Amino acid sequence: MSRVAVIGTGNIAYLATQVLLNMGLQPIVVARRGSPKATYFKKLNVDIIYVDEAREYVARYTLEGLGFDMVFEDSGSTEGLEPAIEITRPRGVIHLKSTPGALFKADMTKAVVKELRIIGTRCGTFREFRRSVEMLKSGAVKPLITSVLHGIENGLEAFKKSLSREEIKVVLRL
């Protein structure tokens, strides 16, 4: 039974999932139905559920049907906080990683009633940042580069490609 969920299928969610696996946890990835990026997570051997079935999953597979102890909201969407609140158990923790550039749409009354702790985390402490670099250097966590373009003249194409739903990380080599 997993007690941790990751909402999202982008670069930050992919990295966070690997960190959680390295900590001995077995996170459940919550994706939008039809997300082309969800297939990348299957290679990490994690279970993937879809947002529209998350409530049923929680009722059936979490302790007492109350939700996950901890949820990492990595969707990058203004709508990602609402399902995070929905699937986190009372007194659970939401790590809010998304910076969508607009106001989140969420029922904060439900967050208060459930007495949730919502922690906004960007880079963490220096110690955590150093540990992240160590995990990358050792190969314990591997970024997924889905496209590589060469030459500064392809900069605009690389930027456009990075906005595609299929891409996780686009690299421009100069």
Summary of the structure (lengths in Angstrom):
residues: 174
radius of gyration: 16.7
end to end distance: 45.8
largest distance: 56.0
contacts: 517
relative contact order: 0.15
helix: 39%
strand: 22%
